[in-house]
Amino acid sequence: MKPNTILAAFFLMSGSAQVWAAPAPVSEAANSDQTIEERISQLESMMRTRNLLQAELQQQLNLLQEEVSQVRGVTEEQSYKLEKVLQRQRELYQEIENRVSQAYDQSQTSTATTDITPEQAFSSNLSENEAYDRAVNMIMKDKRYDAAIPEFQRFLQTYPNSVYVPNAHYWLGQLFLIKTKSSDAKSHFETVVTNFPESNKRPEAMLKLGTILNEQGKTTEAKTLLNKLIKEYPSTTPAKLATERLAKM
């Protein structure tokens, strides 16, 4: 074979080898691009999953907030209704006391009126409230003054530690005064004055007790008690009435 022919054959074979070897880098690049796409796909899937979880958590949070708002609304509504009931009780007790005080004042031929402050405390015991309301209603609604006396006495026996105990003693004092049983009335007013210094019934009880003592001829004791009333409760109506009664002794 001629040298030129051999050289031509060598270059031809070299070119063929380069042609066959060239596609390899293209294939490797293709495989590399496919891996990146897979990774991107995985990341996109993870992002979608995370977004779905966040959306679900937000939905649950919204539901919880809505439930809390509903519970708060119910609580506020119940609190409002309870306050209205308590306010109605205060108004009821004030009206009752005014009526009983007027009945007593009329029986004593006095036209003086008294200021009555609302009840200072209310019991959380339903049965206790019902028992007290039942006794009070005998005065307010039924005008059954005689029947109210044993009802209040029964209340004191059943609930000796009730917040209404000073009120019950005061009512009994008022009722016994209406029945002109001064000794019985005196005992209940003394209980309020002596044992319940924080009761809002105490000034009125002191006034009634002072009046009874004066009627029983115990003028010195009556004056001492009425002066004490004026000193301890100077701006109240009972104190003003005490001043008027002292002037007549």
Secondary structure by P-SEA (a helix, b strand, c coil): ccaaaaaaaaaaaaaaaaaaacaaaaaaaaaaaaaaaaaaaaaaaaaaaaaaaaaaaaaaaaaaaaaaaaaaaaaaaaaaaaaaaaaaaaaaaaaaaaaaaaaaaaaacccbbbbbbccccccccaaaaaaaaaaaaaaccccaaaaaaaaaaaaaaacccccaaaaaaaaaaaaaaaacaaaaaaaaaaaaacccccccaaaaaaaaaaaaaaaacaaaaaaaaaaaaaaaccccaaaaaaaaaaaac
